[in-house]
Amino acid sequence: MAEMRFQLIDETTRGDHFHLMPEDECAYLREYTSGTGWRGGETNQQISNLKKKRGQGGYQYKGGAIALCAREMFASLSVDWLRIGTLVPIPPSKVRGDPEHDARMLNVCRRIADAAGFAVDVRDLLRQTVSTAPFHEGDRMSVADLAQLYEIDTSVELPEPTEIALVDDVLTAGTHFKAAQAVLHARYPAAKIFGLFWARRVFPNPFENLDDA
């Protein structure tokens, strides 16, 4: 695959992520095609592997997907930023201690830090207080409702970060990003907060595969 660079969500793509505002800074590396599952291409396959649950078929590929995600993100990040910024994974849908708690994005952030070779500020700063169904499996909540389920882990809230990158696998509507952003902004009003995503959701072209007739 050609060298990747983070691309910013802008006016041409923001409509696919309807919770995002013009002032939100979010960047992505890949595109995940909605509704096509793992058959939707290499990115869809890797995202599927990344989300595998223990005991599920194909779970042995999860570690490779975590490593690939971290490697691609690190290669596209500014080393100068990593020296002053804070990587914060967006919380998974299951609370810490739940047998289905999936710390995949925390592991991605830690691998990015390992690749840097110097001390990178990685903090599991947000936690979800009630387990819910993953958005791709259950009912979707509003930004406000989801924010009510997030809280700051006070054991790692200091020192106050100045720039925070919220890290997640796929940007869909932007609900998780906006909820996490709101909670962090309330605690750190002076901090710059933006989003880093391995992929953004796109919708399949309805005209592809149509006959020319």
C-alpha positions in Angstrom: 0.0 0.0 0.0 1.2 3.5 -0.8 2.6 5.7 2.0 -0.3 7.0 4.0 -0.8 10.5 5.4 -3.5 11.7 7.8 -6.2 13.5 5.9 -8.4 16.1 7.7 -12.1 15.9 7.7 -13.3 19.0 5.8 -16.3 20.5 4.1 -16.3 17.8 1.5 -16.4 14.9 4.0 -17.9 16.3 7.1 -21.5 15.5 6.0 -20.7 11.8 6.4 -20.1 12.4 10.1 -23.0 14.5 11.1 -22.1 15.2 14.7 -18.8 17.0 13.7 -18.7 20.7 13.6 -16.6 22.9 11.3 -14.3 23.7 14.2 -13.6 20.1 15.0 -10.2 18.8 13.9 -10.3 15.1 13.0 -8.0 13.2 10.8 -8.0 9.7 9.3 -5.8 7.3 7.3 -8.1 4.8 5.6 -11.7 4.5 4.5 -14.0 1.8 5.8 -17.0 1.0 3.5 -20.2 0.7 5.5 -22.5 -2.3 5.1 -20.1 -4.5 3.3 -18.5 -6.3 6.2 -15.0 -7.8 5.9 -15.6 -8.4 2.2 -15.5 -4.7 1.6 -11.8 -4.6 1.0 -8.5 -4.7 2.9 -9.4 -1.9 5.3 -12.7 -3.6 6.2 -10.9 -6.8 6.8 -8.4 -5.2 9.1 -11.1 -3.3 11.0 -13.0 -6.6 11.4 -9.8 -8.3 12.8 -9.2 -5.3 15.1 -12.7 -5.7 16.6 -12.5 -9.5 17.1 -13.6 -10.8 20.6 -11.8 -13.5 22.5 -13.2 -16.9 21.5 -14.5 -15.6 18.2 -13.4 -17.0 14.9 -10.3 -15.2 13.6 -9.3 -13.8 17.0 -5.7 -14.8 16.2 -5.6 -11.9 13.7 -6.5 -9.3 16.3 -2.9 -8.8 17.4 -1.7 -8.2 13.9 -4.4 -5.6 13.3 -3.4 -3.8 16.4 0.2 -3.8 15.4 -0.7 -2.6 11.8 -2.9 0.2 13.1 -0.2 1.4 15.5 2.5 1.2 12.9 0.5 3.2 10.3 -0.5 5.8 12.8 3.0 6.3 14.2 4.4 6.6 10.7 2.0 9.4 9.9 2.3 11.3 13.2 4.6 14.2 13.9 7.4 13.1 16.3 7.6 16.7 17.6 3.9 16.5 18.5 4.3 13.1 20.2 6.9 14.8 22.5 4.3 17.3 23.8 0.9 15.7 23.2 -1.2 13.2 25.0 -2.7 10.1 23.4 -6.1 9.2 24.9 -8.0 6.1 23.6 -11.8 6.6 23.2 -13.3 4.2 25.8 -14.7 0.8 24.6 -18.4 0.0 25.1 -17.7 -2.4 28.1 -16.5 -1.1 31.5 -13.1 -2.1 32.8 -13.5 -5.5 34.5 -16.2 -6.6 32.1 -15.1 -9.9 30.5 -15.8 -8.3 27.1 -13.8 -5.1 27.8 -11.7 -4.5 24.7 -8.6 -2.4 25.3 -7.6 -2.5 21.6 -7.2 1.3 21.2 -5.2 1.6 24.4 -2.9 -1.1 23.1 -2.6 0.8 19.8 -1.6 3.9 21.7 0.9 2.0 23.7 2.5 0.5 20.6 2.7 4.0 19.1 4.7 5.0 22.2 6.9 1.9 21.9 7.7 2.8 18.3 8.6 6.3 19.3 11.5 5.2 21.4 11.0 8.0 24.0 8.5 8.7 26.7 5.1 9.4 25.0 2.2 10.5 27.2 -0.4 7.7 26.8 -3.3 7.9 29.3 -6.4 5.8 29.7 -8.0 9.0 30.8 -11.6 8.3 30.1 -13.7 5.4 31.2 -17.2 4.3 30.5 -19.2 3.7 33.7 -21.9 1.4 32.3 -21.4 -1.4 29.8 -23.5 -0.9 26.6 -23.8 -2.7 23.3 -21.3 -1.6 20.7 -22.8 1.0 18.4 -22.3 -1.3 15.4 -24.4 -4.0 17.2 -27.0 -2.1 19.2 -29.0 1.1 19.6 -27.1 4.3 19.1 -27.1 6.9 21.8 -27.0 10.7 21.5 -23.8 12.6 22.2 -25.3 13.9 25.5 -26.4 10.5 26.7 -23.0 8.9 25.9 -21.2 11.8 27.6 -23.2 11.0 30.8 -21.6 7.5 30.8 -18.0 8.8 30.6 -15.9 10.0 33.5 -12.3 11.1 34.0 -10.0 8.6 35.7 -8.7 10.9 38.4 -5.7 8.6 39.1 -4.2 9.8 35.8 -5.7 13.2 35.3 -2.5 15.1 36.2 -0.4 16.7 34.9 -2.9 18.6 32.8 -2.4 17.9 29.1 -2.1 20.8 26.7 -2.9 18.9 23.5 -5.0 15.7 23.4 -5.5 13.3 20.5 -8.5 11.1 21.0 -7.7 7.9 19.2 -10.2 5.4 17.8 -10.5 2.9 15.0 -13.4 4.1 12.8 -15.0 7.6 12.7 -18.7 7.1 11.9 -21.2 9.7 13.0 -18.8 11.2 15.5 -20.8 10.4 18.6 -18.0 9.0 20.6 -15.6 11.7 19.7 -18.0 14.5 20.6 -18.9 12.9 23.9 -15.3 12.3 24.8 -14.4 15.8 23.7 -17.1 17.3 25.8 -16.0 15.5 29.0 -12.4 16.3 28.5 -13.1 20.0 27.6 -15.0 20.4 30.9 -12.0 19.1 32.8 -9.3 20.7 30.7 -10.8 23.9 29.1 -7.4 25.2 27.9 -6.4 22.0 26.1 -6.6 21.5 22.4 -8.5 18.4 21.6 -8.7 16.6 18.2 -9.4 13.2 16.8 -7.2 10.6 15.2 -8.9 7.7 13.4 -7.4 4.7 11.6 -10.4 5.0 9.2 -13.5 6.9 8.5 -16.7 5.4 7.4 -17.8 5.9 3.8 -20.9 4.6 2.1 -20.8 2.3 -1.0 -21.5 3.7 -4.4 -25.0 2.6 -5.3 -24.1 2.7 -9.0 -21.2 0.3 -8.8 -21.6 -3.1 -10.3 -24.7 -2.0 -12.3 -25.0 -3.2 -15.9 -24.4 -0.7 -18.6 -27.8 -1.4 -20.2 
